[in-house]
């Protein structure tokens, strides 16, 4: 079956959504976590204890997550912007409960979206992008940065405990979560994960599972949020199966460590203009796809 991205429903998705709902209604029971409105098997975090978390909104609705890497740069998933006008998007920082007014929130428009040049929507390969905000965030207790793995770092070993956070889906099927939710998951060996996905995965991906019999992981509208291992962003929420937290279709992330050179290259270009080409960076040498937004 086809993977399901973890972004919120858009206009194009309603036909598929209605078909899926019909299938759900014909099932004898609804599995735990199906159409879940939040991180599955997780808990609400202490407000603003994850100050790097970003919410990407379209038409006033939370659609995807992301994280603040530099004061003017947010990392998210490329598929969050497929078929969408970035000029209509907003990035919210410093939030805990998105549906309430919080003095800590900082809201930005998006000046540019730089999608990885090798991104493939059908296979989710290189599902990563950088968002340049219209101005720099003010860093403080509620808004902070999350670091990347160092250049050349290997992905976390199988069994490593990591955490994934998000505000969950905005849909008519579930209540909004009370605030930012988080679940602890464990890294799954890529070959085993690829077997579950019938060979659909690429090497620059990362998988997690609950590590026990409970359903635990991400769900709709968690896309682009970071998988945090050892206080660094090692993954970006990309896609999962139809049922949230289903061990038969483990959660799949973009493996951030494979794109560190490219990320810093893009930020350098954004701050200083084009830099001389270097050798060694596998994906850093190709020109990024930059979509400049005109307001």
C-alpha positions as CSV (number, residue, x, y, z in Angstrom):
1,X,0.0,0.0,0.0
2,X,1.0,3.6,-0.4
3,X,2.6,5.5,2.4
4,X,0.7,8.3,4.0
5,X,2.5,11.6,4.7
6,X,2.0,13.0,8.1
7,X,0.8,16.5,7.1
8,X,-2.7,17.8,7.7
9,X,-5.4,17.4,5.1
10,X,-5.4,19.9,2.2
11,X,-8.0,20.5,-0.5
12,X,-6.6,17.8,-2.7
13,X,-6.7,15.3,0.1
14,X,-10.4,15.3,0.8
15,X,-11.3,12.8,-1.9
16,X,-8.7,10.3,-0.7
17,X,-9.7,11.2,2.9
18,X,-13.4,10.4,2.3
19,X,-12.5,7.1,0.6
20,X,-10.3,6.3,3.6
21,X,-13.1,7.2,6.0
22,X,-15.5,5.0,4.2
23,X,-13.0,2.1,4.6
24,X,-12.6,2.9,8.3
25,X,-16.4,2.9,8.8
26,X,-16.7,-0.6,7.3
27,X,-14.1,-2.1,9.6
28,X,-15.4,-4.0,12.6
29,X,-13.4,-1.8,15.0
30,X,-11.3,1.2,14.8
31,X,-7.6,0.5,15.7
32,X,-6.1,2.7,18.4
33,X,-4.5,5.7,16.9
34,X,-6.4,5.7,13.7
35,X,-7.0,9.3,12.6
36,X,-5.3,10.3,15.8
37,X,-5.2,14.0,16.4
38,X,-1.9,13.9,18.3
39,X,1.4,12.1,18.8
40,X,0.4,8.5,19.4
41,X,1.2,7.0,22.8
42,X,2.8,10.2,24.0
43,X,2.2,12.9,26.6
44,X,1.9,16.6,26.8
45,X,5.3,18.3,27.4
46,X,6.0,21.0,29.9
47,X,5.1,24.2,28.1
48,X,7.9,25.7,26.1
49,X,10.3,22.9,27.2
50,X,10.9,22.2,23.4
51,X,11.6,25.8,22.4
52,X,12.9,24.8,18.9
53,X,9.5,23.5,17.7
54,X,7.9,25.4,14.9
55,X,4.3,25.2,13.5
56,X,3.8,25.7,9.8
57,X,0.3,27.1,9.2
58,X,-1.8,27.5,6.0
59,X,-5.1,29.3,6.1
60,X,-4.9,29.6,9.8
61,X,-4.6,25.9,10.4
62,X,-1.6,24.0,11.7
63,X,-0.4,21.8,8.8
64,X,3.2,20.7,9.6
65,X,6.0,20.9,12.1
66,X,9.6,22.0,11.8
67,X,12.4,23.1,14.0
68,X,14.4,26.3,14.4
69,X,18.0,25.9,13.4
70,X,19.1,29.5,13.2
71,X,17.2,32.7,14.1
72,X,15.9,33.1,10.5
73,X,16.0,29.4,9.4
74,X,13.5,26.6,10.0
75,X,14.0,23.0,8.8
76,X,10.9,21.1,7.7
77,X,9.7,18.4,5.3
78,X,9.6,19.2,1.6
79,X,6.3,17.5,1.0
80,X,4.6,20.1,3.3
81,X,4.9,22.6,0.5
82,X,3.9,20.3,-2.4
83,X,1.1,22.1,-4.3
84,X,1.0,25.0,-1.9
85,X,1.9,28.7,-2.2
86,X,4.6,29.4,0.4
87,X,3.5,33.0,0.4
88,X,0.3,32.0,2.1
89,X,2.1,30.1,4.9
90,X,3.1,31.3,8.4
91,X,5.6,29.9,10.8
92,X,4.7,30.1,14.5
93,X,7.5,29.8,17.1
94,X,7.2,29.9,20.9
95,X,3.9,28.0,21.0
96,X,2.6,25.4,23.3
97,X,-1.2,25.4,22.8
98,X,-1.6,26.6,19.2
99,X,-5.4,27.3,19.5
100,X,-4.9,29.8,22.3
101,X,-3.3,33.3,22.3
102,X,0.1,33.1,24.0
103,X,2.4,36.0,24.7
104,X,5.4,33.8,23.9
105,X,4.3,33.2,20.3
106,X,6.3,34.8,17.4
107,X,4.7,34.7,14.0
108,X,6.6,35.0,10.7
109,X,5.9,34.9,7.0
110,X,8.1,32.8,4.7
111,X,10.6,34.7,2.5
112,X,11.9,31.6,0.7
113,X,11.5,27.8,0.6
114,X,14.6,25.9,-0.5
115,X,13.7,22.3,-1.3
116,X,16.4,19.7,-1.7
117,X,17.2,19.2,-5.4
118,X,16.8,15.5,-5.2
119,X,13.4,15.5,-3.5
120,X,11.0,13.0,-5.1
121,X,7.4,13.3,-4.0
122,X,6.4,9.8,-5.1
123,X,9.2,8.0,-3.2
124,X,9.8,10.7,-0.4
125,X,13.5,10.6,-1.2
126,X,15.3,13.7,0.2
127,X,12.1,15.0,1.9
128,X,13.7,18.0,3.4
129,X,13.5,21.8,2.9
130,X,14.7,25.0,4.6
131,X,12.4,27.9,5.3
132,X,13.9,31.4,5.4
133,X,11.7,33.6,7.7
134,X,10.9,37.2,6.8
135,X,12.9,38.3,9.9
136,X,15.0,36.8,12.6
137,X,13.3,35.3,15.7
138,X,14.0,36.7,19.1
139,X,15.6,33.9,21.1
140,X,14.7,33.4,24.7
141,X,13.2,30.9,27.1
142,X,10.3,30.0,24.8
143,X,12.1,30.2,21.4
144,X,15.5,28.4,20.9
145,X,17.6,26.5,18.5
146,X,18.1,22.8,17.9
147,X,21.4,21.5,16.7
148,X,22.2,19.2,13.8
149,X,24.4,16.1,13.9
150,X,28.0,17.0,13.1
151,X,29.2,16.6,9.6
152,X,29.9,13.0,8.7
153,X,27.9,11.7,11.7
154,X,26.3,8.3,11.4
155,X,22.6,7.8,12.1
156,X,21.8,6.6,15.6
157,X,22.2,2.8,16.2
158,X,19.1,0.5,16.3
159,X,17.6,0.6,19.7
160,X,18.6,4.2,20.5
161,X,15.9,6.1,22.4
162,X,14.7,9.3,20.7
163,X,11.8,11.6,21.0
164,X,9.3,12.9,18.5
165,X,7.0,15.9,19.1
166,X,4.1,17.6,17.4
167,X,0.8,19.2,17.6
168,X,-1.0,16.5,15.7
169,X,-3.7,16.7,13.0
170,X,-6.3,19.2,12.5
171,X,-9.4,17.3,11.4
172,X,-13.1,16.8,12.1
173,X,-12.4,13.4,13.6
174,X,-10.5,14.2,16.8
175,X,-10.1,17.0,19.3
176,X,-7.0,19.2,19.1
177,X,-4.3,18.1,21.6
178,X,-4.1,20.3,24.7
179,X,-0.6,21.4,23.8
180,X,2.6,20.1,22.3
181,X,2.7,16.3,22.5
182,X,5.8,14.0,22.6
183,X,6.5,10.3,22.5
184,X,9.6,8.3,23.1
185,X,10.5,5.9,20.3
186,X,13.4,3.6,19.4
187,X,15.4,3.6,16.2
188,X,14.7,0.6,14.1
189,X,17.3,-1.1,11.9
190,X,16.8,0.2,8.4
191,X,16.9,-3.2,6.6
192,X,14.2,-4.5,8.9
193,X,12.1,-1.3,8.3
194,X,12.7,-1.5,4.6
195,X,11.4,-5.1,4.6
196,X,8.2,-4.0,6.3
197,X,7.9,-1.3,3.6
198,X,8.5,-3.9,0.8
199,X,11.8,-2.3,-0.3
200,X,10.4,1.3,-0.8
201,X,12.9,3.0,1.4
202,X,16.1,4.8,0.4
203,X,19.4,4.8,2.4
204,X,18.9,8.4,3.6
205,X,15.9,7.5,5.7
206,X,15.5,6.6,9.3
207,X,12.8,4.5,11.0
208,X,11.5,4.2,14.6
209,X,9.1,1.9,16.4
210,X,7.8,1.8,20.0
211,X,10.1,-1.0,21.1
212,X,7.2,-2.7,22.9
213,X,3.6,-3.7,22.1
214,X,2.2,-0.2,22.5
215,X,1.4,2.0,19.5
216,X,3.7,4.9,19.7
217,X,4.9,7.4,17.1
218,X,3.7,10.3,14.9
219,X,0.4,10.9,13.2
220,X,-1.3,13.4,10.8
221,X,0.1,16.9,10.8
222,X,3.3,16.0,12.6
223,X,5.3,16.1,9.3
224,X,8.6,18.1,9.3
225,X,8.9,17.8,13.1
226,X,12.3,16.7,14.4
227,X,13.3,13.2,15.8
228,X,15.6,14.3,18.7
229,X,18.3,11.9,19.7
230,X,21.0,13.0,22.1
231,X,19.7,16.6,22.0
232,X,20.2,16.9,18.2
233,X,17.8,16.6,15.2
234,X,18.6,13.2,13.6
235,X,15.3,12.8,11.8
236,X,12.5,14.7,10.1
237,X,8.9,13.2,10.2
238,X,8.2,12.1,6.6
239,X,5.6,9.3,6.3
240,X,4.0,6.3,7.9
241,X,1.2,3.8,7.2
242,X,-2.6,4.3,7.2
243,X,-2.8,3.5,10.9
244,X,-0.8,5.8,13.2
245,X,1.7,3.9,15.3
246,X,1.1,0.6,13.5
247,X,4.2,-1.6,13.9
248,X,3.5,-3.3,10.5
249,X,4.4,0.0,8.9
250,X,7.1,1.7,11.0
251,X,7.4,5.5,11.1
252,X,9.8,6.8,8.5
253,X,11.9,10.0,8.8
254,X,14.3,11.8,6.6
255,X,17.8,11.0,7.9
256,X,19.1,14.5,8.8
257,X,22.7,13.4,9.1
258,X,22.8,12.7,5.3
259,X,21.9,16.3,4.6
260,X,24.0,18.3,7.0
261,X,26.5,19.6,4.4
262,X,23.6,20.7,2.1
263,X,21.8,22.4,4.9
264,X,24.8,24.5,5.9
265,X,25.6,25.2,2.3
266,X,22.1,26.6,1.8
267,X,22.3,28.8,4.9
268,X,25.7,30.1,3.8
269,X,24.3,31.0,0.4
270,X,21.3,32.7,2.0
271,X,23.6,34.8,4.2
272,X,26.6,35.5,2.0
273,X,25.5,34.7,-1.6
274,X,26.9,31.7,-3.7
275,X,30.0,30.2,-2.3
276,X,32.8,28.4,-4.3
277,X,32.1,24.8,-5.0
278,X,33.8,22.3,-2.6
279,X,34.4,18.6,-2.9
280,X,33.2,15.8,-0.8
281,X,29.6,16.8,0.0
282,X,27.4,14.2,-1.7
283,X,24.3,16.3,-2.0
284,X,25.8,19.8,-1.3
285,X,27.2,20.3,-4.8
286,X,23.9,20.6,-6.7
287,X,22.0,23.8,-6.8
288,X,19.1,24.0,-4.4
289,X,15.6,24.6,-5.7
290,X,14.8,28.0,-4.3
291,X,11.3,29.4,-4.5
292,X,11.4,33.0,-3.7
293,X,8.2,34.4,-2.3
294,X,7.0,37.8,-3.4
295,X,4.7,39.5,-0.9
